[in-house]
């Protein structure tokens, strides 16, 4: 069973890895043997996480690389520096994202809408293609895009973010088709509400909390490790025949029975 989830000698880039879901993914991939690039805008925060992982794993399992996903040249540089440091890229976990609006979608302005799409869709699309070049040279690889159940259901509060995550799911599908013949798999993970700083506006909302604790089958919000486990599966031999999928990890929220 251990071999199914073995990532030994694999190199993974994890964006948005200085906290929350990204940090959990990076830690669990390192725990399963991978070398991990910890990336976010804040180099100091990345360095602290990388050092913590190295201390736990007792090896040089992680290095920090700063990257602002809204800048195409920094996405290119992130991949270039990873190849120089570790020889190539085997796994790409795209977790960094933004949400510049909370409330009715009619109230969002064009600048905020454009920023959501530039960071959540355009950057994911570019990073996938750039990383694919190294994966192809290594005979295959795995791309994981952290989307959201907001990309699968309607929402009155985070609508533009949900539209961007629906587009991200399609990016994963497209890349799965384009790069599948090269042995490269691409999948999305669609978490429900996870208790992170990024989703604080949701899990601190009393109405949302009451709904989660009374209606969803597992009666709780998610934790970062709930998503990290899915990411390890999709990156590992256990997920070798899984591609182009949007794996929902939400405690049952999207299939919960309605009160009639």
WOVENKA-V908462 format. One record per backbone hydrogen bond with DSSP energy under -1.0 kcal/mol. NH is the residue of the N-H (numbers start at 0). CO is the residue of the C=O. E is the energy in kcal/mol with one decimal. If there is no record, write none. Layout:
# WOVENKA-V908462
nh->{NH | NH}
co->{CO | CO}
e->{E | E}
This chain:
# WOVENKA-V908462
nh->{4 | 5 | 6 | 8 | 9 | 11 | 12 | 13 | 14 | 16 | 22 | 23 | 24 | 25 | 26 | 27 | 28 | 29 | 30 | 31 | 32 | 33 | 34 | 35 | 36 | 37 | 38 | 45 | 46 | 47 | 48 | 49 | 50 | 51 | 52 | 53 | 54 | 55 | 56 | 57 | 58 | 60 | 62 | 64 | 66 | 70 | 74 | 75 | 76 | 77 | 78 | 79 | 80 | 81 | 82 | 83 | 84 | 85 | 86 | 89 | 90 | 91 | 92 | 93 | 102 | 106 | 107 | 112 | 113 | 114 | 115 | 116 | 117 | 118 | 119 | 120 | 121 | 122 | 124 | 125 | 126 | 127 | 128 | 129 | 130 | 131 | 134 | 135 | 136 | 137 | 138 | 139 | 140 | 141 | 142 | 143 | 144 | 145 | 146 | 146 | 148 | 150 | 151 | 152 | 161 | 162 | 163 | 164 | 165 | 166 | 167 | 168 | 169 | 170 | 171 | 172 | 173 | 174 | 175 | 176 | 177 | 178 | 179 | 181 | 182 | 183 | 184 | 186 | 187 | 188 | 189 | 191 | 194 | 195 | 199 | 201 | 202 | 203 | 204 | 208 | 209 | 210 | 211 | 212 | 214 | 217 | 218 | 221 | 225 | 227 | 228 | 230 | 231 | 232 | 233 | 234 | 235 | 237 | 238 | 239 | 241 | 243 | 246 | 248 | 252 | 254}
co->{1 | 2 | 31 | 32 | 6 | 34 | 90 | 36 | 92 | 38 | 18 | 19 | 20 | 21 | 22 | 23 | 24 | 25 | 26 | 27 | 29 | 28 | 9 | 60 | 11 | 62 | 13 | 41 | 42 | 43 | 44 | 45 | 46 | 47 | 48 | 49 | 50 | 51 | 52 | 53 | 53 | 58 | 35 | 37 | 39 | 67 | 70 | 71 | 72 | 73 | 74 | 75 | 76 | 77 | 78 | 79 | 80 | 81 | 82 | 10 | 10 | 141 | 12 | 143 | 156 | 103 | 104 | 108 | 109 | 110 | 111 | 112 | 113 | 114 | 115 | 116 | 116 | 117 | 120 | 121 | 122 | 123 | 124 | 125 | 126 | 127 | 130 | 131 | 132 | 133 | 135 | 134 | 182 | 89 | 184 | 91 | 186 | 93 | 144 | 188 | 190 | 147 | 148 | 148 | 157 | 158 | 159 | 160 | 161 | 162 | 163 | 164 | 165 | 166 | 167 | 168 | 169 | 170 | 171 | 172 | 173 | 174 | 175 | 178 | 179 | 178 | 140 | 142 | 244 | 144 | 246 | 248 | 221 | 193 | 196 | 198 | 198 | 199 | 201 | 204 | 205 | 206 | 207 | 208 | 210 | 250 | 215 | 192 | 222 | 223 | 224 | 226 | 227 | 228 | 229 | 230 | 231 | 3 | 235 | 236 | 238 | 185 | 187 | 189 | 249 | 251}
e->{-1.2 | -1.3 | -3.0 | -1.1 | -2.2 | -3.2 | -2.5 | -2.2 | -2.3 | -2.6 | -1.5 | -2.1 | -2.5 | -2.4 | -2.6 | -2.4 | -2.4 | -2.2 | -2.2 | -1.3 | -2.0 | -2.4 | -3.2 | -3.5 | -3.2 | -3.0 | -1.9 | -2.0 | -2.7 | -2.0 | -1.8 | -2.7 | -2.5 | -2.0 | -2.4 | -2.5 | -2.3 | -2.1 | -2.9 | -1.3 | -1.1 | -2.0 | -2.0 | -2.6 | -2.3 | -2.2 | -1.4 | -2.1 | -2.1 | -2.1 | -1.6 | -2.4 | -2.9 | -1.7 | -2.3 | -2.1 | -2.1 | -2.8 | -2.2 | -2.4 | -2.4 | -2.5 | -3.2 | -3.0 | -3.4 | -1.7 | -1.3 | -2.2 | -2.8 | -2.0 | -1.9 | -1.9 | -2.6 | -2.3 | -2.5 | -1.6 | -2.5 | -1.6 | -2.7 | -2.3 | -2.8 | -2.2 | -1.7 | -2.6 | -2.6 | -1.7 | -2.1 | -2.9 | -1.4 | -1.2 | -1.2 | -2.6 | -1.6 | -2.4 | -3.0 | -3.3 | -2.5 | -2.9 | -1.1 | -2.8 | -2.3 | -1.7 | -2.0 | -1.2 | -2.4 | -2.4 | -2.1 | -2.0 | -2.1 | -1.9 | -1.9 | -2.1 | -1.6 | -2.1 | -2.2 | -1.9 | -2.8 | -2.6 | -2.1 | -1.9 | -2.7 | -2.7 | -1.1 | -1.4 | -2.4 | -1.8 | -2.7 | -2.4 | -3.3 | -2.5 | -3.4 | -1.9 | -2.5 | -1.9 | -1.3 | -1.7 | -1.8 | -1.6 | -1.4 | -2.8 | -2.4 | -1.9 | -2.7 | -2.6 | -2.6 | -1.8 | -1.2 | -2.8 | -1.7 | -2.1 | -2.1 | -1.9 | -2.4 | -2.0 | -2.3 | -1.7 | -1.4 | -2.4 | -1.7 | -1.8 | -2.0 | -3.3 | -2.8 | -2.0 | -1.4 | -1.4}
